[in-house]
Amino acid sequence: MHVRKFLACWTLSILLLTPPVWAGPQGELPQGPGRDLVEENCTACHTQAIILQNHMTRDRWNETITWMQEKQGLWELEPKVRDGILDYLAEHQGPGGASQDKTPWQNPMYRYDYKPNPL
């Protein structure tokens, strides 16, 4: 009887502590100057996960913010705030940012060096 209770409690705890498949990428924004601005202004509408899955240049982040303001209802950002957000995103979520793993085409393992077909 004790074994059944133990297994039931163990199974329930595993189910409750395991994040669901649909939870998306796990993790938090890296520490750094401007992180607080990103949290205050960006995560009011969406989670950190959507930021973490994107890696863009500063110009592309800027275009994305403009799009969010024009189409998604993001409020006007003071120039100093916008620059702080863009500095942070360019540093940590840029194409070669600190938090980004190498994309497959940058990884030498995925580069192909085929010899020409002799036929």
Backbone as CSV, one residue per row, in Angstrom:
resi,resn,N_x,N_y,N_z,CA_x,CA_y,CA_z,C_x,C_y,C_z
1,MET,0.818,-1.191,0.000,0.000,0.000,0.000,0.863,1.257,0.000
2,HIS,1.955,1.217,0.777,2.858,2.373,0.835,3.538,2.599,-0.504
3,VAL,3.809,1.526,-1.201,4.450,1.643,-2.514,3.524,2.358,-3.491
4,ARG,2.249,2.037,-3.464,1.284,2.697,-4.346,1.211,4.193,-4.065
5,LYS,1.157,4.556,-2.798,1.108,5.975,-2.435,2.380,6.680,-2.883
6,PHE,3.520,6.015,-2.676,4.791,6.605,-3.085,4.813,6.827,-4.589
7,LEU,4.425,5.800,-5.362,4.425,5.931,-6.820,3.440,6.999,-7.294
8,ALA,2.297,7.080,-6.667,1.309,8.106,-7.041,1.863,9.498,-6.766
9,CYS,2.460,9.691,-5.604,3.046,10.996,-5.266,4.211,11.327,-6.175
10,TRP,5.024,10.340,-6.457,6.193,10.554,-7.321,5.737,10.945,-8.726
11,THR,4.767,10.216,-9.277,4.253,10.503,-10.616,3.632,11.895,-10.663
12,LEU,2.845,12.231,-9.671,2.215,13.540,-9.627,3.254,14.652,-9.550
13,SER,4.280,14.465,-8.740,5.315,15.495,-8.624,6.074,15.664,-9.931
14,ILE,6.344,14.579,-10.640,7.021,14.676,-11.943,6.139,15.442,-12.927
15,LEU,4.868,15.137,-12.963,3.961,15.819,-13.883,3.837,17.304,-13.565
16,LEU,3.817,17.634,-12.298,3.666,19.036,-11.909,4.948,19.847,-12.103
17,LEU,6.086,19.206,-11.974,7.356,19.926,-12.068,7.923,19.977,-13.477
18,THR,7.411,19.162,-14.375,7.904,19.151,-15.745,7.152,20.191,-16.551
19,PRO,7.898,21.118,-17.213,7.192,22.120,-18.008,6.513,21.468,-19.202
20,PRO,5.366,21.976,-19.590,4.668,21.390,-20.731,5.443,21.613,-22.025
21,VAL,5.196,20.773,-22.999,5.883,20.850,-24.286,5.635,22.200,-24.942
22,TRP,4.429,22.731,-24.777,4.080,23.995,-25.428,4.643,25.218,-24.715
23,ALA,5.408,25.029,-23.651,5.940,26.164,-22.896,6.976,26.949,-23.689
24,GLY,7.541,26.355,-24.732,8.494,27.074,-25.567,9.889,27.071,-24.980
25,PRO,10.795,27.901,-25.561,12.177,27.918,-25.101,12.268,28.368,-23.652
26,GLN,13.097,27.699,-22.920,13.296,28.051,-21.524,14.488,28.998,-21.428
27,GLY,14.532,29.778,-20.387,15.657,30.663,-20.180,15.194,32.078,-19.904
28,GLU,16.165,32.877,-19.546,15.889,34.280,-19.259,16.819,35.143,-20.076
29,LEU,16.441,36.388,-20.207,17.308,37.342,-20.888,18.602,37.477,-20.101
30,PRO,19.728,37.519,-20.803,21.013,37.663,-20.113,21.093,38.999,-19.370
31,GLN,21.851,39.012,-18.298,22.085,40.244,-17.552,22.886,41.214,-18.415
32,GLY,22.653,42.486,-18.214,23.411,43.504,-18.932,22.672,44.821,-18.934
33,PRO,23.390,45.894,-19.270,22.752,47.208,-19.336,21.622,47.212,-20.365
34,GLY,20.463,47.689,-19.962,19.308,47.754,-20.844,18.323,46.612,-20.651
35,ARG,18.717,45.589,-19.903,17.805,44.460,-19.683,16.522,44.921,-19.006
36,ASP,16.658,45.818,-18.034,15.475,46.315,-17.331,14.538,47.068,-18.282
37,LEU,15.100,47.799,-19.245,14.276,48.513,-20.225,13.513,47.532,-21.111
38,VAL,14.183,46.457,-21.512,13.533,45.431,-22.327,12.403,44.789,-21.537
39,GLU,12.678,44.443,-20.276,11.640,43.817,-19.451,10.448,44.749,-19.245
40,GLU,10.709,46.022,-18.989,9.630,46.981,-18.730,8.783,47.260,-19.968
41,ASN,9.423,47.334,-21.126,8.716,47.762,-22.324,8.319,46.634,-23.267
42,CYS,9.055,45.556,-23.272,8.785,44.493,-24.243,7.945,43.360,-23.656
43,THR,8.239,43.013,-22.418,7.511,41.877,-21.845,6.146,42.287,-21.296
44,ALA,5.765,43.528,-21.500,4.396,43.936,-21.161,3.416,43.301,-22.146
45,CYS,3.891,43.017,-23.360,3.023,42.442,-24.400,3.325,40.977,-24.706
46,HIS,4.567,40.562,-24.554,4.914,39.171,-24.845,5.999,38.689,-23.890
47,THR,6.202,37.398,-23.876,7.165,36.805,-22.951,8.597,36.994,-23.444
48,GLN,9.525,36.686,-22.562,10.941,36.731,-22.927,11.265,35.693,-23.997
49,ALA,10.488,34.634,-24.052,10.776,33.549,-24.992,10.814,34.040,-26.434
50,ILE,9.906,34.931,-26.796,9.884,35.414,-28.182,11.116,36.273,-28.476
51,ILE,11.611,36.962,-27.470,12.835,37.748,-27.647,14.023,36.811,-27.782
52,LEU,14.075,35.794,-26.931,15.192,34.853,-26.934,15.289,34.054,-28.228
53,GLN,14.187,33.827,-28.904,14.238,33.028,-30.122,14.598,33.860,-31.349
54,ASN,14.691,35.175,-31.196,15.025,36.042,-32.322,16.432,36.607,-32.180
55,HIS,17.137,36.665,-33.289,18.495,37.215,-33.355,18.576,38.078,-34.605
56,MET,18.591,39.387,-34.373,18.580,40.322,-35.498,19.640,41.406,-35.308
57,THR,19.924,42.093,-36.376,20.831,43.241,-36.293,20.115,44.374,-35.566
58,ARG,20.894,45.358,-35.161,20.302,46.527,-34.489,19.271,47.201,-35.390
59,ASP,19.589,47.348,-36.677,18.651,47.972,-37.613,17.358,47.168,-37.733
60,ARG,17.481,45.851,-37.763,16.284,45.007,-37.876,15.449,45.066,-36.594
61,TRP,16.118,45.101,-35.426,15.377,45.278,-34.171,14.641,46.620,-34.188
62,ASN,15.293,47.658,-34.686,14.693,48.980,-34.762,13.448,48.951,-35.656
63,GLU,13.564,48.286,-36.813,12.417,48.151,-37.710,11.284,47.382,-37.032
64,THR,11.641,46.371,-36.257,10.635,45.567,-35.563,9.899,46.394,-34.516
65,ILE,10.640,47.228,-33.787,10.003,48.108,-32.805,9.051,49.074,-33.505
66,THR,9.481,49.644,-34.626,8.622,50.555,-35.393,7.365,49.831,-35.858
67,TRP,7.521,48.608,-36.351,6.362,47.807,-36.768,5.419,47.571,-35.595
68,MET,5.981,47.242,-34.431,5.142,47.009,-33.252,4.378,48.277,-32.869
69,GLN,5.015,49.426,-33.018,4.345,50.680,-32.695,3.230,50.977,-33.704
70,GLU,3.491,50.736,-34.971,2.511,51.053,-36.013,1.358,50.045,-36.084
71,LYS,1.666,48.762,-35.865,0.665,47.714,-36.092,0.171,47.007,-34.834
72,GLN,0.957,47.040,-33.756,0.625,46.241,-32.590,0.297,47.060,-31.337
73,GLY,0.351,48.389,-31.458,-0.042,49.241,-30.344,1.038,49.512,-29.313
74,LEU,2.290,49.252,-29.662,3.377,49.602,-28.737,3.432,51.122,-28.607
75,TRP,3.565,51.592,-27.383,3.602,53.020,-27.113,4.893,53.653,-27.658
76,GLU,4.875,54.959,-27.728,6.050,55.717,-28.170,7.130,55.605,-27.111
77,LEU,8.344,55.335,-27.523,9.473,55.212,-26.603,10.322,56.467,-26.679
78,GLU,10.743,56.956,-25.530,11.673,58.081,-25.519,12.949,57.640,-26.224
79,PRO,13.616,58.548,-26.948,14.829,58.176,-27.683,15.886,57.473,-26.813
80,LYS,16.047,57.932,-25.580,17.029,57.324,-24.673,16.637,55.882,-24.322
81,VAL,15.354,55.663,-24.106,14.847,54.322,-23.782,15.002,53.406,-24.994
82,ARG,14.599,53.914,-26.159,14.702,53.119,-27.388,16.150,52.740,-27.663
83,ASP,17.062,53.685,-27.507,18.490,53.398,-27.717,18.997,52.349,-26.730
84,GLY,18.552,52.431,-25.484,18.958,51.443,-24.481,18.466,50.050,-24.825
85,ILE,17.229,49.968,-25.292,16.663,48.682,-25.710,17.430,48.144,-26.909
86,LEU,17.667,48.996,-27.892,18.379,48.567,-29.091,19.819,48.165,-28.788
87,ASP,20.483,48.894,-27.907,21.845,48.520,-27.507,21.859,47.126,-26.883
88,TYR,20.907,46.887,-25.980,20.830,45.587,-25.308,20.549,44.473,-26.316
89,LEU,19.527,44.669,-27.154,19.154,43.624,-28.109,20.253,43.349,-29.122
90,ALA,20.934,44.401,-29.582,22.032,44.202,-30.532,23.174,43.416,-29.894
91,GLU,23.429,43.676,-28.628,24.517,42.994,-27.917,24.179,41.540,-27.608
92,HIS,22.972,41.303,-27.090,22.635,39.971,-26.589,21.768,39.146,-27.526
93,GLN,21.043,39.783,-28.419,20.160,39.060,-29.329,20.450,39.419,-30.783
94,GLY,21.690,39.804,-31.047,22.098,40.091,-32.412,22.451,38.809,-33.150
95,PRO,22.777,38.912,-34.436,23.123,37.725,-35.213,24.282,36.934,-34.611
96,GLY,25.196,37.590,-33.948,26.308,36.907,-33.300,26.337,37.190,-31.816
97,GLY,25.142,37.450,-31.234,25.037,37.853,-29.835,25.540,36.814,-28.859
98,ALA,25.786,37.272,-27.650,26.365,36.430,-26.606,25.493,35.241,-26.272
99,SER,24.163,35.377,-26.395,23.285,34.286,-25.978,22.944,33.331,-27.109
100,GLN,23.406,33.619,-28.299,23.015,32.800,-29.442,23.993,31.667,-29.682
101,ASP,23.458,30.490,-29.844,24.274,29.375,-30.284,24.562,29.572,-31.757
102,LYS,25.602,28.922,-32.244,25.889,29.022,-33.666,24.744,28.417,-34.463
103,THR,24.378,29.099,-35.524,23.360,28.539,-36.403,24.018,27.422,-37.201
104,PRO,23.240,26.481,-37.700,23.839,25.330,-38.376,24.815,25.694,-39.484
105,TRP,24.496,26.732,-40.269,25.400,27.045,-41.373,26.697,27.696,-40.913
106,GLN,26.785,28.126,-39.648,28.032,28.664,-39.111,28.858,27.570,-38.447
107,ASN,28.248,26.454,-38.143,28.927,25.363,-37.468,29.709,24.554,-38.493
108,PRO,31.032,24.381,-38.286,31.834,23.639,-39.255,31.315,22.226,-39.512
109,MET,30.631,21.657,-38.547,30.109,20.302,-38.731,29.121,20.235,-39.892
110,TYR,28.454,21.349,-40.183,27.437,21.357,-41.223,27.954,21.887,-42.560
111,ARG,29.207,22.186,-42.636,29.770,22.631,-43.911,30.147,21.407,-44.730
112,TYR,29.815,21.454,-45.988,30.097,20.320,-46.852,31.241,20.677,-47.794
113,ASP,32.121,19.753,-47.965,33.251,19.957,-48.868,33.300,18.752,-49.792
114,TYR,32.417,18.756,-50.776,32.353,17.637,-51.698,33.374,17.818,-52.801
115,LYS,34.026,16.751,-53.160,34.931,16.797,-54.292,34.076,16.738,-55.568
116,PRO,34.543,17.339,-56.655,33.775,17.321,-57.903,33.591,15.884,-58.387
117,ASN,32.475,15.652,-59.009,32.187,14.338,-59.571,33.113,14.109,-60.776
118,PRO,33.885,13.016,-60.770,34.851,12.795,-61.857,34.185,12.411,-63.170
119,LEU,32.908,12.137,-63.191,32.253,11.701,-64.440,31.998,12.838,-65.309
